[in-house]
Each structure stands twice: as C-alpha cells, then as structure tokens.
C-alpha cells in the first residue's frame, strides 16, 4: 500500500464583483405595517389567553387535589 504526499496544486479563486448601483429595498406601506403589527399583537394576545387558561386549569386541579 502506498500513501502519496500532499499535493502542491493551486486552487483557483473565483471572485464575484459586487453590483455598482445599490439595489432598491422594497418598502412596506404604513397601512400594511400596521396590519402586520395588529395581526402579531392579536396572535400574541391569543397565546397569552391560552396560557392563562392552562394555568387556571392546573391551579384548580391542584387545589382540588389538596382538598380531597
């Protein structure tokens, strides 16, 4: 069995040039942003309500176990 040494081959580097003009960024209108913010708040509020419901259920179950 023969093991070759480390080769001395060069690796070719390919550079990609950056665009000369800055690219435009898509802006969101104020109304669309407010809709998105309202939806996110609505979703967060829904999750909070669910968590409170679960906490209350667990508390009442634990309370019933203590009384039994």
Helices and strands as residue ranges (DSSP letters): H 30-67
